Every structure is written in C-alpha cells, then in structure tokens.
Amino acid sequence: MVKIAFIGAGSIVFAKRLIKDILAHKKLRCSKDGLVISLEDIEKHRLDLMHKYMVKYKQDNAKEMEQVEFEAMTNQRKAIADAKYIISAIQVGGLDAYKIDMDVPLKYGVSQTVGDTLGPGGIFRGLRTLGVFETIIKDMKEVGYNAGVKSGAKPLFMNYTNPMTINTWFCNLLWPDSTVGLCHGVQGTSEQLRMYVGASTEEFSFLCAGINHMAWFIDVRFKDSTVKDAKWQDAYPIIWEHFKDEPGIMGSEKVRWDMMKATGYYMTESSGHLSEYVSYYRKRKDLLEAYKGSEGGFDSLKHAVYYTGNVASANKLDDTYEKELAMDRIPLETNPSSEYGSHIINAIETSVPFRFNGNVMNKKGGLITNLPADCCVEVPVFADYHGLHPQGGIELPTVCQALCTSNIMVQKATVEGFMAKSREQIYHAVLLDPNTASICSPEEIRAMVDEMFKAEAKWLPGF
C-alpha cells in the first residue's frame, strides 16, 4: 500500500487539482498494493466538502479506481501515520491573518501586491507556518513511512505552501533531505518564453536556477525542426527580435520585461510578485502607475490585489462545489497537469525518471556555486526509485547572484529568528527586505514589526 497524506486538504481547489493529477497516473491508481489518500484539515466544513467530492469521483469511476481509498480526518498525526508522501497546502491564520499582513505594513507606506513570499507579509506568514511544519516533521519522523528504520527510504514532504523558501529551508534543517518545495513558476514561465520564441515543445529547451520566485532562465535554446541537422542555438536573440518587431508580446508583464532588460535574463515570477522582491518599483506612486501592467491579477501592482481575490473566491467556493457534486458524473482525468507533485510520486514509484525544478538545500554550496552554502535554492532535480537527485555545479551571472542573495539574507534571518524565537532577529529580517528598505527608516521598520507581532500574537506562540 502507498499512502499519501494531504495536509490542508481544505484548500479544495488546489487539493482537487493535485489529487486528480495523482489519480491520472494509471500505475499509481491501479497499483495491486492499493493507494490510500488521507485528507486532513482543521477546517471541517472544507474538509468534508473535499471528501464528498473525492468519494463521488471514485464512485463515478469505480472500475478505474477500484484500488483507491479516501479517508478524511482532522488529526494530522493519524493522517501522516505510515504515509510515504506528505503534501502541504496550508495557510495558517487564513484570511484574517493575511489581512493583517497587508494592512499594517501599508500604514508605514509598504505596499504589497501578494505578500506571501518576502517582505513583512511573507516573513510573518512564514512565522505562522513554521510552528505547524515543526509538528509535521516530528510526526513524519515518529510515525511516517519506515518510522524508526535507520536506513532506506523515508517519507517525502512535498511543500506547496508559501513562503516556499523559508518553509522548505526550515524543514530541511529539522530533518535533512526530508522536504522538497514545489512551485509552478518554472512551468508557466517556460511556456511563456517558448511562446515568445515561437517554438514547439521539441524545439525548445532551457536551464533555470536561482531561488523560488527568483529563478533565472540562464540558458534558453531553440532548434529549428524544419532544418536538417539543425543545431541548438541561443534563443534570447530570437526573443529580442520578436519584441522589436512586436512590442505587444510583452502584454501586462512590464516589470518582468523591465528586469530582463536590466539583467539580460528572464525570471520566474509574475510582475506583481516580482515588484515586491526588489527595491525599484514600489517606492513611488508614479513608478507603481508606470509599471502596473494590469488592473487585476498577478501582473497588477495594486496593493493587496491577491488578498482581495482570495476573499472573493472564498465566498463562491461552496456554491461551485455544490454544483459539481450535483453533476451526474465527474469524468476520470487521465492526463495530469504540469504541477510537479504527481509526476514525482510516479517517478519514485515506477523509476521512470522525471525532471523538474525543485527547492532543495544548497549543500556545501555545490548546487549553485556562487550562492551561500546551505541556503535553499531552486534547481533542476531528477526523481527515480532512489529519490531526488538535484543538478549541481551551476553558476549564476553576477547580477542574478546579487539579487538572489539580497532575498536569501531575509530568508536566513527569518528562519534563524524563528528557531531562536527572537523578535529582534525578525526585525532584522524585515530590515533587510529590499522593498521595505526602499521606503522606511530602521525605526519605522521596528515600529511596524512590533505592531505586527502584537496583531498576530495568537498565531505566534513563543515570541
């Protein structure tokens, strides 16, 4: 039996996508040993809704899913017991805490479009999350797959929860090689670049590396399949030529293209997100207006636009799922999405290798050689029977190295501050944030951090 525990299954839109992806792999779905998917969440209403949906999905496709079982519970430790794979999609404090992450910094002039990765919002979201992740790693060690066995395979924690780097770094400090952080920035951006090049999938290749939400496409290649014996060539000149002929291909991605013009390389995060990780765009109203891209969505630079979208989606969620549950039949999906999780599980279970970009530790500086040793980096990784095998020996261009390092220092201070339960070190983390530093003085940052600690105290025991 293979058991998968989904912690935060009440994040039902994302959970539904990932679980359907897993079940789309026939060798996982039809394993003679059976597949158990344990759904866990502390929010029982959402959990029950998700469980009802997956039970209906199995009933509507009974023959194809004969070997699959679903269980639902609010007990995290029970869900993790004997689980070989643990997936996280939690949001500690929910929308109430998220609102504080947005509102308090704005009082000090610090605006955030998303606020889940860096800056005051990302740092405090991380602090709220790390306490729960500490219990997940503890449960994995004590009751997870092969618990108590000193050698051999151990459970794999697949983290989808932001702030990705802070969370994944912390978990791997608690238990080395326990956790991989998974995001969809590389898949989405590579498709964007492929479109800019005008290439088919077979004509396009890339190497992307850096840190989560700031990984750089340092090598992008194109091979013309219509030309006999065509060789791979640098695709960046093609992108620039297409941009020259048709500037409109930039669309609403003004910040990303501006950063490519500045550095020479395209990176993984949408314009709204990216604007939060650097010191250039959010410090003046005229800059926010000039680079806003769009009025809504990830390319908007509007303050709290993602929070507002989350609130609107939450209000519609029950109606959406009740309609789906009322359908005569939910058809079986047999083509998994580009989300990495299901493909990694399938690769480990079948030993059919799968290449993806994952967040892992930069052990002894061996993966990205010019980023700090033992920080958390995002690099190409292969999965097979023996687990995960990151690609090493990558060197970033100096400008990309420097921009990543500015974010890494914030992440490092946050992880160390949480482990020491030190408010002063968390103040240092916010002090080092490029966007915040472009707007506030050190004393203003201290007042902001104090106010956030006070407002979020119930989610931050020990501080």
C-alpha positions in Angstrom: 0.0 0.0 0.0 1.1 3.5 -0.8 -0.3 6.2 1.4 -0.4 9.9 0.6 -1.3 12.4 3.3 -2.7 15.8 2.1 -2.3 18.3 4.9 -4.5 21.3 4.3 -7.0 19.4 2.0 -9.5 22.2 2.8 -7.6 24.2 0.2 -10.0 22.4 -2.1 -9.3 24.0 -5.5 -5.6 23.2 -5.2 -6.1 19.8 -3.5 -8.6 18.7 -6.1 -6.1 19.5 -8.9 -3.2 17.6 -7.2 -5.2 14.6 -6.3 -6.8 14.3 -9.7 -3.2 14.5 -11.1 -2.1 11.6 -8.9 -5.1 9.5 -10.0 -4.4 10.3 -13.6 -1.3 8.1 -13.4 -2.6 4.6 -14.1 0.3 2.8 -12.3 -0.5 4.7 -9.1 -4.2 4.4 -9.5 -4.2 0.7 -10.3 -1.4 -0.5 -8.1 -2.1 -4.0 -6.9 -0.9 -2.9 -3.4 -3.5 -0.2 -3.3 -3.4 3.6 -2.9 -4.7 5.4 0.2 -5.2 9.2 0.1 -5.6 10.7 3.6 -7.3 14.1 3.5 -6.6 16.3 6.6 -7.6 19.8 7.6 -8.6 21.6 10.8 -11.4 23.3 9.0 -14.0 20.5 9.0 -16.5 22.1 6.6 -14.0 22.5 3.8 -12.6 19.0 4.6 -16.0 17.4 4.3 -16.7 19.2 1.1 -13.4 17.9 -0.4 -14.0 14.3 0.9 -17.5 14.3 -0.6 -16.1 15.4 -3.9 -13.4 12.7 -4.0 -15.8 9.9 -2.9 -18.1 10.9 -5.8 -15.1 11.0 -8.1 -14.3 7.4 -7.1 -18.0 6.2 -7.4 -18.3 7.8 -10.8 -15.2 5.9 -12.0 -15.5 2.8 -9.8 -13.8 0.4 -12.2 -10.8 2.6 -12.8 -10.4 3.5 -9.1 -11.1 0.1 -7.5 -7.7 0.1 -5.7 -8.0 3.7 -4.4 -9.3 4.6 -0.9 -10.0 8.0 0.6 -10.1 8.9 4.2 -10.8 12.3 5.9 -9.7 13.5 9.4 -8.8 16.5 11.5 -5.9 14.6 13.2 -2.7 15.4 11.5 -0.6 12.7 13.2 -3.1 10.0 12.2 -3.1 11.3 8.6 0.7 11.1 8.5 1.0 7.7 10.1 2.6 5.3 7.5 2.4 7.9 4.8 5.2 7.8 2.2 4.3 11.2 0.7 3.0 14.2 2.6 1.7 17.2 0.7 1.1 20.6 2.3 -1.2 23.4 1.1 -1.9 25.1 4.4 -2.5 28.8 5.3 -2.1 29.3 9.0 -4.4 32.1 10.2 -6.3 32.1 7.0 -7.7 35.4 5.6 -7.8 37.1 9.0 -4.0 36.9 9.4 -3.5 37.7 5.7 -5.4 40.9 6.1 -3.0 42.0 8.9 -0.1 41.1 6.7 -1.4 43.6 4.2 -2.9 46.4 6.4 -0.2 47.0 9.0 2.8 47.5 6.5 0.6 49.8 4.4 0.3 52.2 7.4 4.1 52.6 7.1 4.0 53.1 3.3 4.9 49.5 2.4 2.5 48.2 -0.2 2.4 44.5 -1.3 0.5 43.0 -4.2 0.7 39.4 -2.9 2.7 39.5 0.3 3.3 35.7 0.7 7.0 35.3 -0.1 9.2 38.1 1.2 8.7 41.5 2.9 6.6 41.9 6.1 3.8 39.8 4.7 5.9 36.9 3.6 8.0 36.9 6.8 5.0 36.8 9.1 3.2 34.2 7.0 6.4 32.2 7.4 6.5 32.6 11.2 2.9 31.4 11.4 3.6 28.4 9.2 6.9 27.2 10.7 5.3 26.2 14.0 2.9 23.8 12.2 5.7 22.5 10.0 7.7 21.7 13.0 4.9 19.3 14.1 4.6 17.8 10.6 8.3 16.9 10.5 8.0 15.5 14.0 5.1 13.3 13.0 6.9 12.2 9.9 9.9 11.1 11.9 7.9 9.3 14.6 5.0 7.7 12.7 5.6 8.2 8.9 6.7 5.6 6.3 9.6 3.5 7.7 9.4 5.3 11.0 12.3 4.1 13.3 14.2 2.5 10.4 17.7 3.9 10.3 18.4 3.3 6.6 16.4 3.0 3.4 13.6 5.2 2.1 11.9 7.7 4.4 8.8 9.9 3.8 9.0 12.8 1.5 7.4 16.1 2.4 6.2 18.0 -0.7 5.7 21.5 0.3 3.4 23.8 -1.8 3.0 26.4 1.0 4.4 29.9 0.7 6.8 31.4 1.7 8.3 28.4 -0.2 12.0 29.0 0.5 11.6 29.9 4.2 9.4 26.9 4.9 11.5 24.4 2.9 14.8 25.7 4.4 13.4 25.3 7.9 12.1 21.7 7.4 15.4 20.5 6.0 17.2 22.0 9.0 15.0 19.9 11.2 15.4 16.8 9.2 17.9 16.9 6.3 16.6 15.7 2.9 13.1 15.4 4.2 11.4 18.2 2.1 11.2 19.5 -1.4 9.5 22.7 -2.2 7.3 22.8 -5.3 6.0 25.7 -7.3 4.6 26.2 -10.8 6.6 29.3 -11.7 9.1 27.5 -13.9 6.5 25.6 -15.9 4.4 28.7 -16.5 7.3 30.9 -17.4 9.0 28.4 -19.7 5.7 28.2 -21.7 5.7 32.0 -21.9 9.3 32.0 -23.2 8.5 29.2 -25.7 5.7 31.4 -27.0 8.0 34.4 -27.3 10.5 32.2 -29.3 7.7 30.8 -31.5 8.9 27.2 -30.9 7.2 23.8 -30.5 7.9 21.8 -27.3 10.5 19.7 -29.2 12.3 22.8 -30.5 12.7 24.5 -27.0 15.0 23.8 -24.1 16.1 25.8 -21.0 18.2 25.8 -17.8 16.6 27.7 -15.0 18.1 28.2 -11.5 18.1 30.6 -8.6 15.7 30.7 -5.6 12.0 30.3 -5.5 10.1 33.2 -7.2 13.5 34.5 -8.4 14.9 31.7 -10.6 16.6 32.8 -13.8 16.4 31.3 -17.3 20.2 31.5 -17.7 20.2 29.3 -20.8 17.3 29.3 -23.3 17.8 27.3 -26.5 16.0 26.8 -29.8 16.4 24.2 -32.6 14.5 24.6 -35.9 12.9 21.2 -36.6 12.3 22.2 -40.3 16.1 22.4 -41.0 18.1 19.2 -41.5 20.9 18.7 -38.9 19.8 21.9 -37.2 21.9 22.7 -34.0 20.7 24.2 -30.7 21.2 27.9 -30.6 20.8 30.7 -28.0 17.1 31.7 -28.1 17.4 35.1 -26.4 18.3 37.0 -29.6 15.2 35.5 -31.2 13.1 36.8 -28.2 14.6 40.2 -28.5 14.0 40.3 -32.3 10.4 39.3 -31.8 10.0 42.0 -29.2 11.5 44.6 -31.5 9.0 43.6 -34.3 6.1 43.3 -32.0 6.4 45.1 -28.6 2.9 44.0 -27.7 4.1 40.5 -26.9 5.1 41.9 -23.5 1.4 42.2 -22.6 1.0 43.2 -19.0 4.3 41.8 -17.8 6.0 45.2 -17.6 8.1 44.5 -14.5 9.4 41.2 -15.7 10.4 42.6 -19.1 12.0 45.6 -17.4 14.1 43.3 -15.2 15.1 41.3 -18.3 16.2 44.5 -20.0 18.2 45.4 -16.9 19.8 41.9 -16.2 19.7 40.2 -19.6 17.7 37.2 -18.2 14.0 36.4 -17.8 12.9 35.1 -14.4 10.1 33.0 -13.0 7.8 35.3 -11.1 4.9 37.4 -12.4 5.2 41.2 -12.3 3.2 41.9 -9.2 5.1 39.3 -7.2 8.5 40.3 -8.6 7.9 44.0 -7.7 8.0 43.0 -4.0 11.4 41.4 -4.1 13.4 44.3 -5.4 13.8 47.9 -4.4 12.9 49.6 -7.8 9.2 49.7 -8.3 7.0 50.1 -5.2 8.6 53.2 -3.6 6.8 55.9 -5.6 3.2 56.3 -7.0 4.5 57.3 -10.4 6.5 54.0 -10.6 3.5 51.9 -9.5 1.4 53.6 -12.2 4.1 53.2 -14.9 4.7 49.5 -14.3 1.2 48.4 -13.2 0.7 46.1 -16.2 -3.0 45.4 -15.5 -5.7 46.4 -13.1 -6.1 43.0 -11.6 -4.4 39.7 -11.3 -0.7 38.8 -10.8 0.5 41.5 -13.3 -1.2 44.2 -11.3 0.9 46.2 -8.8 -2.1 47.2 -6.8 -1.8 46.7 -3.0 -3.5 43.5 -1.7 -5.0 42.5 -5.0 -4.3 38.9 -4.3 -5.9 39.1 -0.9 -9.0 40.7 -2.4 -9.2 37.9 -5.0 -8.9 35.3 -2.2 -11.8 36.8 -0.3 -14.0 36.8 -3.5 -13.1 33.2 -4.3 -13.8 32.0 -0.7 -17.3 33.5 -0.9 -18.1 31.5 -4.0 -16.4 28.2 -3.1 -19.3 26.4 -1.6 -21.6 27.1 -4.5 -19.1 26.0 -7.0 -18.6 22.6 -5.3 -22.2 22.0 -4.6 -22.8 22.4 -8.4 -20.0 19.9 -9.1 -21.4 17.4 -6.6 -24.8 17.7 -8.3 -23.3 16.6 -11.6 -24.5 13.2 -13.0 -20.9 12.1 -13.4 -17.4 13.5 -12.9 -15.3 12.0 -15.7 -11.9 10.5 -15.0 -9.0 12.7 -15.9 -6.1 10.7 -17.4 -3.7 13.5 -18.3 -2.1 15.0 -15.3 -1.4 18.8 -15.2 2.1 20.3 -15.2 2.1 20.5 -11.4 5.1 18.5 -10.3 3.7 16.6 -7.4 2.1 13.7 -9.1 4.9 13.2 -11.6 7.5 13.0 -8.7 5.4 10.3 -6.9 5.0 8.4 -10.1 8.8 8.6 -10.8 9.7 7.3 -7.4 7.2 4.5 -7.5 7.9 3.4 -11.1 11.6 4.6 -11.5 10.6 6.3 -14.8 12.8 9.4 -14.3 11.2 12.8 -14.1 13.0 16.1 -14.4 11.6 19.2 -12.6 12.7 22.4 -10.8 12.6 21.9 -7.1 13.6 23.8 -3.9 16.3 21.9 -2.0 19.3 22.8 0.1 22.5 24.1 -1.5 24.6 21.6 0.3 28.2 22.9 0.8 27.4 25.4 -2.0 27.5 22.6 -4.5 24.3 23.2 -6.4 24.6 26.9 -7.2 28.2 27.6 -6.5 28.0 31.4 -6.1 25.1 31.4 -3.7 25.5 31.0 0.0 26.3 27.4 1.1 23.3 25.6 2.8 20.7 28.1 1.8 17.6 26.9 -0.1 17.8 27.1 -3.9 15.6 26.2 -6.8 17.4 24.0 -9.4 16.7 21.1 -11.8 16.1 17.8 -10.0 15.6 14.3 -11.2 13.4 11.8 -9.4 13.5 7.9 -9.6 13.4 4.9 -7.2 16.2 6.3 -5.2 14.5 9.6 -4.5 15.6 13.1 -5.6 18.8 14.0 -7.4 19.5 17.7 -7.7 21.7 19.1 -10.5 24.8 20.9 -9.2 27.7 22.9 -10.4 25.5 25.9 -11.6 26.9 29.4 -11.5 24.6 32.4 -11.8 25.5 35.6 -13.7 26.7 38.1 -11.1 23.6 40.4 -11.3 21.3 37.4 -10.8 23.6 36.2 -7.9 23.3 39.5 -6.2 19.6 39.9 -6.5 19.0 36.4 -5.2 21.5 37.0 -2.3 19.5 40.0 -1.2 16.4 37.8 -0.8 18.4 34.9 0.8 19.6 37.1 3.6 16.0 37.9 4.5 15.0 34.2 4.4 18.0 33.2 6.5 17.3 35.8 9.2 13.6 34.7 9.3 14.5 31.0 9.8 17.1 31.8 12.4 14.7 34.2 14.1 12.0 31.6 14.3 14.3 29.0 15.7 15.6 31.4 18.4 12.1 32.8 18.9 13.8 36.2 18.7 11.7 39.2 17.8 15.0 41.2 17.3 16.1 38.8 14.6 12.7 39.0 12.8 13.1 42.8 13.0 16.5 42.3 11.2 14.8 40.1 8.6 12.3 42.9 7.7 15.1 45.5 8.0 17.0 43.6 5.2 14.0 43.4 2.9 14.8 45.4 -0.3 11.3 46.7 -0.9 10.7 47.7 2.8 14.2 49.3 3.0 13.4 51.5 -0.1 10.5 53.1 1.8 11.1 53.0 5.6 13.8 54.1 8.1 15.1 51.5 10.6 12.9 52.9 13.4 9.8 52.9 11.2 10.5 49.3 10.4 10.9 48.5 14.1 7.5 50.1 14.9 5.9 48.1 12.1 7.3 44.8 13.2 6.2 45.5 16.8 2.7 46.3 15.6 2.6 43.1 13.5 3.8 40.9 16.4 1.1 42.4 18.6 -1.7 42.0 16.0 -0.7 38.4 15.2 0.3 37.2 18.7 -2.3 34.4 18.8 -0.6 32.7 15.8 2.9 33.2 17.1 3.4 31.2 20.4 6.8 31.5 21.9 7.5 35.1 20.7 
